[in-house]
């Protein structure tokens, strides 16, 4: 979906400062995510299409954060990160605990991991606002652990 569209999703992203100039695109959350092989293929195909079509602009992707169904949310986030997206923000959104915002552009120079956080950690939003991002993850006893890093 182009960022200049008047639909609620691109409008809210522009208002939050993501693609404020209206140039670029946002990948909407996939409808079917039970089949990981199809989902990974879909994400890579959509990302490739968007980067070809909007080559000189920024590509964003979003995912609702649903704490009530955290394992499914973690699985989808892991698919986004595995497809090459980078978690860059967590913004408030009506009807969910928040909206995870991913960028198609990674950080050019990674520093060592700053810290590990879970999707339901209250500090995640603040750390992302300070310019940290997550492109890597692991699995621990409490579920998915995001490795937050800064660009060097």
C-alpha positions as CSV (number, residue, x, y, z in Angstrom):
1,X,0.0,0.0,0.0
2,X,1.5,3.4,-0.9
3,X,2.3,5.7,2.0
4,X,0.4,8.6,0.3
5,X,-2.8,6.6,0.6
6,X,-5.5,8.1,2.8
7,X,-6.3,4.7,4.5
8,X,-5.8,4.7,8.3
9,X,-2.6,2.6,8.3
10,X,-0.5,4.9,6.0
11,X,-2.0,8.0,7.6
12,X,-1.1,6.9,11.1
13,X,2.5,6.0,10.0
14,X,2.9,9.4,8.4
15,X,1.6,11.1,11.5
16,X,4.1,9.2,13.6
17,X,7.0,10.3,11.4
18,X,7.4,7.2,9.3
19,X,7.5,8.2,5.7
20,X,6.1,11.7,6.5
21,X,6.7,12.8,3.0
22,X,4.3,10.2,1.7
23,X,6.9,8.5,-0.5
24,X,7.4,4.7,-0.2
25,X,5.1,1.9,0.8
26,X,3.8,-0.1,3.8
27,X,3.4,-3.9,3.8
28,X,0.2,-4.7,5.6
29,X,0.0,-7.7,8.0
30,X,-0.5,-11.0,6.2
31,X,-4.0,-12.5,6.5
32,X,-2.8,-16.2,6.5
33,X,0.1,-16.9,8.8
34,X,-0.4,-20.5,9.9
35,X,1.8,-22.0,7.1
36,X,5.3,-20.7,7.8
37,X,6.7,-21.8,4.4
38,X,4.0,-19.9,2.5
39,X,4.3,-16.9,4.9
40,X,8.0,-16.7,4.5
41,X,7.7,-16.9,0.7
42,X,4.9,-14.3,0.7
43,X,6.9,-11.9,2.8
44,X,10.0,-12.2,0.7
45,X,8.0,-11.8,-2.5
46,X,6.1,-8.7,-1.2
47,X,9.4,-7.2,0.1
48,X,11.1,-7.8,-3.2
49,X,8.2,-6.3,-5.2
50,X,7.9,-3.3,-2.9
51,X,11.7,-2.6,-3.1
52,X,11.6,-2.8,-6.9
53,X,8.6,-0.6,-7.2
54,X,9.7,2.0,-4.6
55,X,13.5,1.6,-5.1
56,X,14.5,5.0,-3.9
57,X,11.9,5.3,-1.1
58,X,11.5,3.6,2.2
59,X,9.5,0.4,2.7
60,X,7.8,-0.2,6.1
61,X,5.9,-3.2,7.4
62,X,3.6,-3.5,10.4
63,X,2.4,-6.1,12.8
64,X,-0.2,-5.7,15.6
65,X,1.2,-6.6,19.0
66,X,-1.2,-8.9,20.8
67,X,-0.1,-9.8,24.3
68,X,-3.1,-12.1,24.8
69,X,-1.7,-14.3,22.0
70,X,2.0,-13.7,22.5
71,X,3.3,-17.0,21.1
72,X,1.5,-16.3,17.7
73,X,2.7,-12.7,17.8
74,X,6.3,-13.9,18.5
75,X,6.1,-16.4,15.6
76,X,5.0,-13.8,13.1
77,X,7.6,-11.3,14.3
78,X,10.3,-14.0,13.9
79,X,9.0,-14.5,10.3
80,X,9.3,-10.7,9.6
81,X,12.9,-10.6,11.0
82,X,13.8,-13.8,9.1
83,X,12.6,-12.2,5.9
84,X,15.1,-9.4,6.3
85,X,13.0,-6.7,8.0
86,X,14.3,-4.8,11.0
87,X,12.1,-3.8,14.0
88,X,12.4,-0.1,14.4
89,X,9.4,1.1,16.4
90,X,6.4,0.3,18.6
91,X,3.6,2.8,18.4
92,X,0.2,2.9,20.1
93,X,-2.8,1.6,18.1
94,X,-6.4,1.2,18.9
95,X,-7.6,-2.3,19.4
96,X,-4.1,-3.8,20.2
97,X,-1.3,-3.3,22.7
98,X,0.6,-1.5,19.9
99,X,1.8,-1.7,16.4
100,X,5.3,-3.1,15.7
101,X,6.9,-1.1,12.8
102,X,9.6,-2.8,10.7
103,X,11.9,-1.3,8.1
104,X,13.2,-2.9,5.0
105,X,16.5,-1.2,5.6
106,X,18.7,-2.6,8.2
107,X,21.3,-0.7,10.2
108,X,24.5,-0.3,8.1
109,X,27.0,-1.0,10.9
110,X,25.9,-3.0,13.9
111,X,27.3,-2.6,17.3
112,X,27.4,-5.4,19.9
113,X,23.9,-6.2,21.3
114,X,22.7,-3.6,23.7
115,X,20.3,-5.8,25.5
116,X,17.8,-8.6,25.0
117,X,14.1,-7.8,25.4
118,X,10.8,-9.6,24.9
119,X,7.9,-8.3,22.9
120,X,5.9,-7.7,26.1
121,X,8.7,-5.8,27.9
122,X,7.5,-2.3,28.8
123,X,11.0,-0.9,28.0
124,X,10.8,-2.0,24.3
125,X,9.1,1.1,23.1
126,X,11.5,3.4,24.9
127,X,14.6,1.6,23.7
128,X,13.4,1.6,20.1
129,X,12.6,5.4,20.3
130,X,16.3,6.0,21.3
131,X,17.4,4.7,17.9
132,X,18.0,1.0,18.7
133,X,16.7,-1.7,16.3
134,X,16.3,-5.5,16.3
135,X,17.2,-7.6,13.2
136,X,18.2,-10.6,15.2
137,X,16.4,-12.8,17.7
138,X,16.7,-15.9,19.7
139,X,14.5,-18.2,21.8
140,X,14.9,-18.4,25.5
141,X,12.9,-19.9,28.4
142,X,10.4,-17.0,28.3
143,X,9.9,-17.1,24.5
144,X,11.4,-14.9,21.8
145,X,14.3,-12.6,22.8
146,X,15.0,-9.6,20.5
147,X,18.6,-8.5,20.2
148,X,18.6,-4.7,20.3
149,X,21.5,-3.0,18.7
150,X,22.5,0.5,17.7
151,X,24.2,1.6,14.5
152,X,27.9,2.5,14.8
